[in-house]
């Protein structure tokens, strides 16, 4: 039993002195770096999904409003042109707001 206690005492002294702490610091650094890499990959995927949603959501909304009719009947509908014009104007407005915020941040 005495050797077991002495061995633990030796390890404790080495840990306090820093010789055993270095591999632990390296392991913590490795885990932190791998978590950062995983977070960056998740952020990249989230951006891709947001772009897909930003593209397909307005399209799905237009289809829900006007149906999957032949183009001739959709173009004759005055509500179609109003919705299209409002969508284009709002798109330009959002684009201008985002661009101005990027210039402020830079």
C-alpha positions in Angstrom: 0.0 0.0 0.0 2.9 2.3 0.7 4.2 2.2 -2.8 0.7 3.0 -4.2 0.5 6.1 -2.1 4.1 7.1 -3.0 3.3 6.7 -6.7 0.3 8.9 -6.4 2.3 11.5 -4.6 5.0 11.4 -7.3 2.3 11.9 -10.0 0.7 14.7 -8.1 4.1 16.5 -7.8 4.8 16.0 -11.5 1.3 17.3 -12.4 1.7 20.4 -10.3 5.2 21.0 -11.7 3.7 21.0 -15.3 5.5 18.0 -16.9 2.3 16.0 -17.0 0.1 19.0 -17.7 1.5 19.7 -21.1 0.0 16.6 -22.8 -3.4 17.5 -21.3 -3.0 21.1 -22.7 -2.3 19.7 -26.1 -5.3 17.4 -25.9 -7.5 20.2 -24.9 -6.2 22.3 -27.8 -6.8 19.5 -30.2 -10.4 19.0 -29.0 -11.0 22.8 -29.1 -9.7 22.9 -32.7 -11.8 20.0 -33.8 -14.9 21.7 -32.3 -14.1 24.9 -34.1 -13.8 23.0 -37.4 -17.1 21.2 -36.8 -18.8 24.5 -35.9 -17.5 26.1 -39.1 -18.8 23.2 -41.2 -22.2 23.5 -39.5 -22.3 27.2 -40.2 -21.5 26.6 -43.8 -24.3 24.1 -44.2 -26.7 26.5 -42.4 -25.8 29.2 -44.9 -26.4 26.9 -47.8 -29.8 25.9 -46.4 -30.8 29.6 -45.9 -29.9 30.4 -49.5 -32.1 27.5 -50.7 -35.0 28.7 -48.5 -34.5 32.2 -49.7 -34.8 31.1 -53.3 -37.6 28.6 -53.1 -39.9 30.2 -50.5 -41.0 33.1 -52.8 -41.4 30.7 -55.7 -43.6 28.4 -53.6 -45.6 31.4 -52.4 -46.3 32.5 -55.9 -47.3 29.0 -56.9 -49.6 28.8 -53.9 -51.2 32.1 -54.7 -51.7 31.7 -58.5 -51.6 28.0 -58.9 -49.9 25.9 -61.6 -51.9 27.3 -64.5 -50.7 27.7 -68.0 -48.6 30.9 -68.5 -51.2 32.6 -70.6 -53.8 32.6 -67.9 -51.3 33.7 -65.2 -50.0 36.7 -67.2 -53.5 37.9 -67.8 -54.2 38.0 -64.1 -53.6 41.6 -62.8 -52.8 40.3 -59.3 -49.8 38.5 -60.7 -48.2 41.6 -62.0 -48.9 43.5 -58.7 -47.4 40.6 -56.7 -44.4 40.4 -59.0 -43.8 44.1 -58.8 -44.1 44.2 -55.1 -41.7 41.3 -54.7 -39.1 42.9 -57.0 -39.3 46.2 -55.0 -39.1 44.4 -51.7 -36.1 42.4 -53.0 -34.3 45.5 -54.0 -35.1 47.1 -50.7 -33.8 44.2 -48.7 -30.7 44.0 -50.9 -30.0 47.7 -50.3 -30.4 47.4 -46.5 -28.1 44.4 -46.3 -25.5 46.1 -48.5 -25.6 49.3 -46.4 -25.1 47.3 -43.2 -22.1 45.5 -44.7 -20.5 48.9 -45.6 -21.1 50.1 -42.0 -19.5 47.0 -40.6 -16.4 47.2 -42.8 
